[in-house]
């Protein structure tokens, strides 16, 4: 039994955002609000997930606040 998939060493794919043809190994998965999407984009279209988009996902502890 061999590998069920080809190695993809020379595979060509399309960027899902700008439709440019590029090597499959150069494409990166797009992350939006900390969730990995099924969209693969080229290095030119890739923009990393901004930390400010994660506001409200984690509780904020304010050590200086007074109860009453």
ChimeraX attribute file (.defattr): number of C-alpha atoms within 10 A of each C-alpha:
attribute: neighborCount
match mode: 1-to-1
recipient: residues
	/A:1	3
	/A:2	4
	/A:3	6
	/A:4	6
	/A:5	6
	/A:6	8
	/A:7	8
	/A:8	10
	/A:9	9
	/A:10	10
	/A:11	11
	/A:12	13
	/A:13	18
	/A:14	16
	/A:15	22
	/A:16	16
	/A:17	12
	/A:18	11
	/A:19	11
	/A:20	11
	/A:21	12
	/A:22	16
	/A:23	15
	/A:24	18
	/A:25	13
	/A:26	13
	/A:27	21
	/A:28	15
	/A:29	13
	/A:30	20
	/A:31	17
	/A:32	14
	/A:33	14
	/A:34	13
	/A:35	9
	/A:36	10
	/A:37	11
	/A:38	10
	/A:39	13
	/A:40	20
	/A:41	24
	/A:42	25
	/A:43	12
	/A:44	9
	/A:45	15
	/A:46	16
	/A:47	12
	/A:48	9
	/A:49	14
	/A:50	11
	/A:51	9
	/A:52	8
	/A:53	11
	/A:54	12
	/A:55	10
	/A:56	8
	/A:57	9
	/A:58	7
	/A:59	7
	/A:60	8
	/A:61	7
	/A:62	7
	/A:63	6
	/A:64	6
	/A:65	7
	/A:66	6
	/A:67	4
	/A:68	3
